[in-house]
Amino acid sequence: MADEIVITLPDGSSRRLPVGATARDLARDIGSRLAKAAVAATVDGVPVDLAVPLADGQEVAVVTADSEEGRHVLRHSTAHVMAQAVTSLWPGAKYAIGPAIENGFYYDFELPGDARFSDEDLARIDARMREIIAQDQPFSREEHSIEEGLELFADQPYKLEIIERVDAAEDEDEGAAEGGVSAYRNTDGFVDLCRGPHVPSTGRLGHFALQRVAGAYWRGDEHRQQLQRIYGTAWESEKALAAHLTRLEEAERRDHRRLGAELDLFSIPPELGGGLVLWHPKGARVRRLIEDFSRAEHDEAGYELAFTPHLAKSVLWETSGHLDWYADGMYPPMEMEGSRYYPKPMNCPFHILIYKSRQHSYRELPLRIFELGTVYRYERSGVMHGLFRVRGFTQDDSHIFCTREQAGEEIVSLLGFVLRILRTFGFTEFEASLATRPSGKSVGTDDEWDDATAALRGALDEAGLAYGTDEGGGAFYGPKIDVHVRDAIGRKWQLSTIQVDFQLPQRFEMEYVGADNARHRPVMIHRALLGSVERFFGILVEHFAGAFPAWLAPVQARVLPVRDDHGDYADEVAARLTAHGLRVEVGVADEPLGARIRRAKLDKLPYVLVVGDDDVAQGTVGVNARGSERPERGVDVDQFAERLQGEVETRATALT
């Protein structure tokens, strides 16, 4: 009928609505519960406000507050209200950008004069935001020409720059609309440049918390204005907000920077230089265990171990292309003997030189080269974060050179190897993303890209790994898989990468002799399993809350004599356990036993062994296992050694 439109829903079903019906009307037509939960919609895949009129034949999905898309809308809308509150409390304030981010939002401001936000100001801003929310002000969308936008935001220099970039087709992230820009206005006159969508009105918000103030350079450029950034979080319900804040408290308890100091694992002293790590003996011991395990597993899997220098002549980085597209991330060169030498940001070119040191036959492929290679990348001081972002770090880097026909099977094997190693460290929940060919400039033929992408997709399917597709997200030199893990408190970390590369084999003119005696170009696969040892170590510290499983613990057991006269027996127990290859130390009886046991628990040791009169007489120990409610008495020393050895050999990772 002419007075009706037909809308298709995500499940393939359809709904008939009157002409002029909006996405909100569609939600009401489906049901009152959906209408109450709706915050936005997508029309033919494009996010829109609920007030947008629908057209015949469109495919529409209603976005609810408890979905990831819905939370994004809630957070962006809350950021808008925060800017509204700040500009009302500080007349003349300039506001820059306020996006939704993972689990929250932020907004960047420049306050009048020399004003700075304080913790007390966050409470004032919070209170003003809640007043705006209580007023249930509607978000009204407006669309303007570029000229109108420039006039509308004439007193907001950061918005003007965004509009000018939109006009030059350089920026479509914020405020771009067909032929101009879009903005959202509230009833008190506040207006913000924004693409949307937003919730229908401020009354749909309220489950938020402002968290902290930080500095931020405009557009991330340290040569431009430094602004003040307020971070916050927003959720669909008070329950969801409370759960998130509890997770944040737990994350703070697990912070690897704090635990690294408390457990004497590592330090990053300022006199050494930002992003450069000192590994203390206990931390170095754990690192060695990780690296030794990695080397042994790679040996068994048929990898060839390599060692390469920490720097190379500029010609290597010119050939690889790093000086063309990665120079900003490299340390400056050193001039020696008429040549320029750069600290290496990547290991790949070195492994290629190993491959090229002699001719190869197809019978030798795949050739898998593995290295724990330290690289150096210049990270800006504002982005460094404990072990998670450093300037000198070691990658468990592998590069596989194979024929095009071998690539599929090799990638399947690689992904299985990656998942098995990560499971050994206690990770059980995995996700992945498959990044495909970018729409712009890229190297390699369509057939090569299709084959490589199909091989990556096939490996993910064979592994039964849940994954999403990042269309166009591949590098210009090939598609890739990124593997993500979830830690003990549900946070997602990107760890392993498997990348197919068509670029470097061409740049370095790599070859092998095929069965036809002709020369062919090998396929190159990059694979970083742990990512970097430093970052992986930090993730492990937080995953286990510093309580490493016995096979990784720097000290597996501490023997505590009840009194001084039990000291000789404590030394004997430690020696017997050490003879079994276990890492054991003795605690001196210099204070009451209870205090020493408490300290051992704070040191997060897997086992505390107490020895007293009965143990000396019977050749036993008392065993206090981490996490157990009651100690065991009278345990035979050799039996305990076998028990601990079993945990080490099986690499048990039960969390406590």
C-alpha positions in Angstrom: 0.0 0.0 0.0 1.2 3.5 -0.8 0.7 4.7 2.8 2.9 2.0 4.2 6.5 1.0 4.1 8.1 -2.4 4.6 11.1 -2.7 6.9 13.3 -5.8 7.0 14.7 -6.9 10.4 18.1 -8.6 11.1 16.4 -12.0 11.3 15.0 -11.6 7.8 11.4 -11.0 8.9 9.6 -7.8 7.9 7.3 -5.2 9.5 4.8 -2.9 7.9 4.7 0.7 9.2 3.0 3.9 8.2 4.9 6.3 6.0 6.9 8.7 8.1 7.5 6.1 10.9 10.8 6.4 12.7 13.2 3.8 14.2 11.6 4.5 17.6 8.2 3.6 16.1 9.6 0.4 14.8 10.9 -0.5 18.3 7.4 0.2 19.7 5.8 -1.9 17.0 8.0 -4.8 17.9 7.4 -4.5 21.7 7.3 -2.3 24.7 10.4 -3.9 26.3 12.5 -3.2 23.1 11.2 0.3 22.9 12.3 0.9 26.5 15.8 -0.5 25.9 16.3 1.2 22.5 18.9 4.0 22.3 19.6 4.1 18.6 19.3 2.1 15.4 21.2 1.0 12.3 19.7 1.6 8.9 21.3 -0.4 6.1 24.3 -0.8 8.4 24.6 3.0 9.3 24.1 4.1 12.9 21.2 6.6 13.3 19.1 8.3 15.9 15.8 6.8 16.9 14.0 9.9 15.5 15.2 9.2 11.9 12.3 8.5 9.5 12.5 5.2 7.8 12.1 4.5 4.1 10.5 1.5 2.3 12.8 -1.4 1.8 15.4 -0.5 4.4 17.0 -3.1 6.7 16.8 -1.8 10.3 18.2 -3.1 13.5 17.2 -1.5 16.9 20.2 -0.9 19.1 19.7 -1.6 22.8 21.5 0.0 25.7 23.0 -3.4 26.9 24.8 -4.1 23.6 28.3 -2.9 22.7 26.8 -0.6 20.0 24.3 0.7 22.6 27.0 1.3 25.2 29.0 3.2 22.6 25.9 5.5 22.1 25.4 5.9 25.9 29.1 6.8 26.4 29.3 9.3 23.6 26.1 10.9 24.8 27.4 11.1 28.3 30.6 12.7 27.0 28.4 15.3 25.3 26.7 16.1 28.6 30.0 16.3 30.3 31.1 19.0 27.8 27.8 20.8 28.4 28.4 20.7 32.2 32.0 22.0 31.8 31.1 24.9 29.5 28.4 26.0 31.9 30.7 25.9 34.9 33.6 27.5 33.1 32.2 30.1 30.6 34.6 30.5 27.8 36.0 27.0 28.0 37.1 25.5 24.6 36.1 21.9 24.0 37.9 19.6 21.5 36.8 16.0 21.0 34.8 13.6 23.2 34.7 10.1 21.9 33.4 6.9 23.4 36.3 4.4 24.1 36.4 0.9 25.4 34.5 0.8 28.7 34.1 4.6 28.8 34.6 8.0 27.3 36.7 11.2 27.6 36.6 14.8 26.6 39.4 17.3 26.0 39.2 20.9 27.2 41.1 24.1 27.3 39.9 26.2 30.3 40.1 30.0 30.4 43.3 31.5 31.6 45.4 29.2 33.7 42.5 27.3 35.2 43.2 23.6 35.9 40.7 20.8 36.8 41.1 19.4 40.3 39.6 16.3 42.0 37.0 18.6 43.7 36.1 19.9 40.2 35.1 16.4 39.1 32.5 16.3 41.9 31.1 19.7 40.7 31.0 18.5 37.1 29.3 15.3 38.1 26.7 17.2 40.0 26.0 19.5 37.1 25.8 16.6 34.7 23.1 15.0 36.9 21.1 18.2 36.8 21.2 18.2 33.0 20.2 14.5 33.0 17.3 15.2 35.4 16.0 17.9 33.0 15.6 15.2 30.3 16.8 17.6 27.6 16.3 16.2 24.1 19.3 15.8 21.7 18.2 17.6 18.6 20.2 16.9 15.4 21.1 19.7 13.0 22.8 19.6 9.6 24.8 22.6 8.4 26.9 23.6 5.4 30.6 24.0 6.0 30.1 27.8 6.0 27.3 27.5 8.6 29.3 25.2 10.7 32.3 27.6 10.7 29.9 30.4 11.8 28.2 28.3 14.5 31.5 27.3 16.1 33.3 30.6 15.5 34.4 30.8 19.2 35.6 27.1 19.3 39.0 26.8 17.6 39.2 23.0 17.9 35.8 22.5 16.3 36.8 25.0 13.5 39.8 22.9 12.7 37.7 19.7 12.5 35.3 21.4 10.2 38.1 22.7 8.0 39.5 19.1 7.8 36.1 17.8 6.9 35.9 20.4 4.2 39.3 19.2 2.9 38.1 15.6 3.1 40.8 14.9 5.7 38.6 14.1 8.7 35.3 12.3 8.8 35.5 11.0 12.3 33.5 13.7 14.0 30.7 15.9 12.6 30.9 14.9 8.9 27.5 14.9 7.1 26.7 14.7 3.5 27.8 18.0 2.0 28.6 19.6 5.4 28.6 18.9 9.1 26.2 17.7 11.7 25.7 19.0 15.3 23.5 18.2 18.3 21.8 20.9 20.4 20.3 20.8 23.8 17.5 22.9 25.2 19.8 25.1 27.2 21.6 26.2 24.0 24.6 24.0 24.2 25.6 22.7 20.8 28.3 20.2 19.8 29.8 19.1 16.5 29.0 15.4 16.2 28.2 12.7 13.7 25.9 10.9 16.2 23.9 9.0 17.0 22.9 10.1 20.5 20.2 8.8 22.9 16.9 10.6 22.4 17.3 12.7 25.5 19.6 13.2 28.5 17.1 11.4 30.7 18.2 8.1 29.2 21.6 8.6 30.9 22.8 8.6 34.5 24.8 5.4 35.2 28.2 7.0 35.0 31.2 7.9 37.0 33.9 10.5 36.3 37.3 8.9 37.0 40.4 11.1 36.5 42.0 14.1 34.8 45.0 13.7 32.5 46.9 15.8 30.0 46.5 15.3 26.3 48.1 17.0 23.3 45.7 18.2 20.6 45.6 15.5 17.9 48.2 13.6 19.9 50.9 16.0 18.6 53.4 17.0 21.4 54.2 20.2 19.4 50.6 21.4 19.7 48.4 22.6 22.6 48.3 20.6 25.7 44.7 20.1 26.8 43.0 18.7 29.9 41.3 15.4 29.5 38.5 14.1 31.8 37.9 10.3 31.6 34.7 8.7 32.7 32.7 5.5 32.3 29.0 4.9 31.5 26.8 1.8 31.5 23.2 0.8 30.9 22.4 0.2 34.5 23.6 0.8 38.0 24.4 -2.9 38.4 26.6 -2.9 35.2 28.3 0.3 36.4 29.0 -1.2 39.9 30.4 -4.4 38.3 32.7 -2.4 36.1 34.0 -0.3 39.1 34.6 -3.5 41.0 36.6 -4.8 38.0 38.6 -1.6 38.1 39.4 -2.1 41.8 40.5 -5.6 41.0 42.6 -4.4 38.1 44.3 -1.8 40.5 45.1 -4.6 42.9 46.7 -6.6 40.1 48.6 -3.6 38.6 51.9 -5.1 37.4 53.8 -1.8 38.1 52.8 -1.9 41.8 53.3 -5.7 42.1 56.6 -5.5 40.2 58.0 -3.2 43.0 56.4 -5.1 45.9 57.6 -8.5 44.6 61.0 -7.1 43.6 60.7 -8.2 40.0 61.7 -5.2 37.9 62.1 -1.4 37.8 62.3 1.4 35.3 64.5 4.0 37.0 64.4 7.5 35.5 68.2 7.8 35.4 68.2 4.8 33.0 65.8 6.4 30.6 62.0 6.1 30.0 60.8 2.7 28.7 64.1 0.9 29.6 63.7 -2.0 32.0 66.0 -3.4 34.7 65.1 -7.0 35.5 65.8 -7.8 39.2 67.0 -11.3 40.0 63.5 -12.6 40.8 61.9 -11.1 37.7 64.9 -12.3 35.6 64.3 -15.8 36.9 60.7 -15.8 35.8 61.7 -14.3 32.4 64.3 -17.0 32.0 61.8 -19.7 32.6 59.4 -18.2 30.0 62.2 -17.9 27.5 63.7 -21.4 28.2 60.2 -22.9 27.7 59.7 -20.9 24.5 63.1 -22.1 23.1 62.4 -25.7 24.0 59.0 -25.6 22.3 60.3 -24.0 19.2 63.2 -26.6 19.0 60.6 -29.4 19.2 58.4 -27.7 16.6 61.2 -27.6 14.0 62.4 -24.0 14.3 66.0 -23.0 13.7 67.3 -20.7 16.4 69.1 -17.5 15.4 70.9 -14.6 17.0 71.1 -11.2 15.3 72.8 -7.9 16.2 71.1 -4.9 17.8 71.9 -2.5 15.0 72.5 -2.4 11.3 73.5 -0.1 8.5 71.0 2.3 7.0 71.0 0.4 3.7 69.2 -2.6 5.4 66.4 -0.3 6.6 66.2 1.4 3.2 65.8 -1.9 1.5 63.2 -3.1 4.0 61.3 0.1 3.7 61.5 1.0 7.4 63.1 4.3 6.7 60.3 5.1 4.3 57.3 4.3 6.6 58.6 3.7 10.1 61.4 6.3 10.7 59.4 8.1 13.4 59.4 4.9 15.5 63.1 4.4 15.1 65.9 5.7 17.3 68.2 8.2 15.5 71.3 6.8 13.7 74.9 6.7 14.9 77.6 7.8 12.4 80.5 5.4 12.2 83.2 5.0 9.5 81.2 6.9 7.0 78.0 4.9 7.5 74.8 5.4 9.5 73.8 2.6 11.9 70.3 2.3 13.4 69.2 0.3 16.4 66.8 -2.3 15.1 63.1 -1.8 15.4 62.3 -5.2 13.8 64.0 -8.5 13.5 62.6 -9.4 10.1 65.3 -8.1 7.8 68.0 -10.0 9.7 66.2 -13.3 9.3 65.9 -12.5 5.6 69.6 -12.0 5.4 70.1 -15.4 7.0 67.8 -16.9 4.4 69.7 -15.1 1.6 73.1 -16.2 2.8 72.9 -19.2 0.5 70.7 -20.7 -2.2 67.6 -22.8 -1.1 65.7 -25.6 -2.7 62.0 -26.2 -2.4 63.0 -29.4 -0.5 64.3 -27.3 2.4 61.0 -25.4 2.8 59.4 -24.4 5.0 62.3 -22.9 6.8 61.3 -21.6 10.2 63.7 -19.1 11.9 63.2 -18.2 15.6 64.8 -15.6 17.7 64.3 -13.9 21.1 65.5 -10.7 19.6 65.6 -7.3 21.4 64.4 -4.4 19.4 64.3 -0.6 20.1 61.4 1.7 19.2 61.0 5.3 20.1 57.8 5.6 21.9 56.6 9.0 23.1 56.8 9.5 26.8 53.1 10.0 27.1 52.2 6.5 25.9 54.7 4.5 27.9 53.0 2.4 30.6 55.1 0.0 32.8 56.0 -3.1 30.8 53.1 -2.7 28.5 54.7 0.0 26.4 58.5 0.3 26.5 61.3 1.4 24.2 63.5 -1.6 24.4 61.9 -5.0 24.4 62.4 -8.6 23.3 60.2 -10.3 20.8 59.8 -14.1 20.4 60.0 -13.5 16.7 59.6 -16.2 14.0 59.7 -15.9 10.3 58.6 -18.8 8.1 59.7 -19.0 4.5 57.6 -21.5 2.5 56.2 -22.1 -0.9 52.8 -20.7 -1.8 51.4 -24.2 -1.8 52.7 -24.8 1.7 51.3 -21.6 3.2 47.8 -22.9 4.1 49.1 -26.0 6.0 51.8 -23.9 7.7 49.3 -21.3 9.0 47.1 -24.1 10.4 50.1 -25.5 12.2 51.2 -22.0 13.4 47.8 -21.2 14.9 47.7 -24.5 16.7 51.2 -23.9 18.1 50.2 -20.4 19.3 47.1 -21.6 21.1 48.9 -24.5 22.7 51.6 -22.3 24.1 49.2 -19.7 25.4 47.1 -22.4 27.1 50.3 -23.5 28.9 50.4 -20.1 30.6 46.9 -20.4 31.9 44.9 -18.6 29.2 41.7 -20.5 28.1 39.5 -17.9 26.4 40.5 -16.8 22.9 39.2 -14.6 20.2 40.7 -13.5 16.9 40.4 -10.9 14.2 41.2 -11.5 10.5 42.4 -8.3 8.8 41.9 -8.3 5.0 43.3 -6.3 2.0 43.1 -2.6 2.4 41.2 -0.7 -0.3 44.1 1.6 -1.0 47.6 0.9 -2.1 48.9 -2.7 -1.4 51.4 -5.1 -2.9 50.8 -8.5 -4.3 48.3 -9.9 -6.8 44.7 -10.5 -6.2 45.3 -14.3 -6.4 48.1 -14.0 -3.7 45.8 -12.0 -1.4 42.9 -14.4 -2.0 45.0 -17.4 -1.3 46.6 -15.9 1.8 43.3 -14.7 3.3 41.7 -18.0 2.6 44.6 -19.8 4.3 44.2 -17.6 7.4 40.5 -18.0 7.4 40.8 -21.8 7.0 43.2 -22.0 10.0 40.8 -20.1 12.2 37.9 -22.3 11.1 39.9 -25.5 11.7 40.9 -24.3 15.2 37.3 -23.5 16.0 38.3 -20.0 17.1 35.7 -17.3 17.2 36.8 -14.4 15.1 35.6 -11.2 13.4 36.7 -9.8 10.1 38.4 -6.5 9.9 37.6 -5.6 6.3 40.5 -3.6 4.8 42.4 -3.7 8.1 45.4 -5.6 6.7 48.8 -4.0 6.2 49.7 -3.0 2.7 52.0 -6.0 2.5 49.5 -8.7 3.5 46.6 -10.0 5.6 47.0 -11.1 9.2 45.4 -12.8 12.2 45.5 -11.2 15.6 44.8 -13.5 18.6 43.3 -12.1 21.7 43.1 -13.7 25.2 40.9 -12.9 28.2 42.7 -12.8 31.6 41.4 -13.9 35.0 39.2 -10.8 35.4 37.8 -10.8 31.9 40.0 -8.2 30.2 41.0 -8.7 26.6 44.6 -8.6 25.5 45.9 -8.8 22.0 48.9 -11.1 22.0 49.9 -13.2 19.0 50.0 -12.1 15.4 50.3 -14.2 12.2 51.0 -12.1 9.2 51.5 -13.0 5.5 54.0 -10.6 3.8 54.3 -10.1 0.0 56.4 -7.0 0.4 59.7 -8.0 1.9 60.3 -11.1 -0.3 60.0 -8.7 -3.3 62.2 -5.9 -1.8 64.9 -8.4 -0.9 64.5 -10.4 -4.1 64.2 -13.7 -2.2 64.2 -16.9 -4.2 64.2 -20.7 -4.0 64.8 -23.3 -6.7 61.6 -25.2 -7.4 61.0 -28.8 -8.6 61.1 -27.4 -12.2 64.6 -26.0 -11.6 63.2 -22.5 -12.0 63.6 -19.7 -9.5 60.5 -18.9 -7.4 59.7 -16.3 -4.7 58.9 -17.7 -1.3 56.0 -16.7 0.9 57.1 -15.0 4.1 55.0 -15.4 7.3 55.7 -13.2 10.4 54.7 -14.7 13.7 55.1 -13.1 17.1 53.6 -15.5 19.7 54.0 -13.7 23.0 54.2 -10.3 21.3 57.0 -9.1 23.5 58.5 -10.8 26.6 58.1 -7.5 28.6 54.5 -7.0 27.8 53.7 -10.7 28.2 55.4 -10.7 31.6 53.3 -7.7 32.7 50.1 -9.5 31.5 51.1 -12.6 33.4 51.7 -10.6 36.6 48.2 -9.2 36.3 46.6 -12.4 35.2 47.9 -14.3 38.3 47.8 -11.2 40.5 51.6 -11.8 41.1 50.9 -15.3 42.4 52.8 -17.2 39.7 52.0 -20.9 39.4 54.7 -23.2 40.9 56.5 -23.8 37.5 57.0 -20.0 37.0 57.4 -18.8 40.6 60.8 -17.3 41.2 60.8 -19.0 44.6 58.6 -22.1 44.9 58.9 -22.7 48.6 60.3 -20.9 51.7 61.3 -23.0 54.7 60.6 -21.4 58.1 62.2 -22.8 61.3 59.9 -22.3 64.3 63.0 -21.4 66.4 66.6 -20.7 65.9 67.6 -24.2 66.9 65.5 -25.6 64.0 67.7 -23.6 61.5 70.1 -26.5 60.7 67.2 -28.8 59.8 65.6 -26.0 57.7 68.8 -25.7 55.8 68.9 -29.5 55.3 65.3 -29.5 54.0 66.1 -26.7 51.5 69.2 -28.5 50.3 67.2 -31.7 49.7 64.5 -29.9 47.8 67.1 -27.9 45.8 68.7 -31.2 44.8 65.4 -32.1 43.2 65.8 -29.0 41.0 63.4 -26.9 43.0 63.8 -23.2 43.9 63.8 -23.0 47.7 65.0 -20.5 50.3 65.2 -20.4 54.1 63.7 -17.7 56.2 65.6 -16.8 59.4 63.8 -17.0 62.7 64.2 -13.3 63.5 60.6 -12.6 64.5 57.5 -14.5 65.5 56.5 -17.3 63.2 53.1 -15.8 62.4 54.6 -12.6 61.1 57.0 -14.6 58.9 54.2 -16.7 57.5 52.2 -13.5 56.7 55.2 -12.0 54.9 55.6 -15.2 52.9 51.9 -14.9 51.9 52.4 -11.3 50.8 55.4 -12.5 48.7 52.8 -14.8 47.0 54.9 -17.9 47.4 53.3 -21.2 46.3 54.4 -23.0 49.4 55.5 -22.1 52.9 57.2 -25.0 54.8 57.3 -24.8 58.6 59.7 -27.0 60.6 59.6 -27.6 64.3 60.5 -30.2 66.9 58.3 -33.0 65.5 59.6 -32.4 62.0 63.2 -32.5 63.1 62.5 -35.8 64.9 60.5 -37.4 62.1 62.1 -35.9 58.9 58.9 -34.1 57.9 57.7 -30.6 57.1 54.4 -28.6 57.7 53.0 -27.5 54.3 51.2 -24.2 53.9 50.0 -24.2 50.3 48.9 -20.9 48.8 45.2 -20.5 49.0 44.6 -23.5 51.3 42.6 -22.9 54.5 44.5 -25.4 56.7 48.2 -26.4 56.7 49.2 -30.0 56.4 51.3 -31.5 59.2 54.0 -34.1 59.2 54.5 -34.3 55.4 57.5 -36.4 54.3 60.1 -34.2 52.6 60.6 -36.5 49.6 56.9 -36.9 49.1 56.5 -33.1 49.1 59.3 -32.8 46.6 57.6 -35.3 44.2 54.4 -33.4 44.6 56.0 -30.0 43.7 57.9 -31.6 40.9 54.7 -32.9 39.5 53.2 -29.4 39.4 56.3 -28.1 37.7 56.4 -30.9 35.1 52.7 -30.6 34.2 53.0 -26.8 34.3 49.8 -26.5 36.4 48.3 -23.0 36.3 45.4 -23.2 38.8 44.7 -19.6 39.9 44.5 -18.8 43.6 
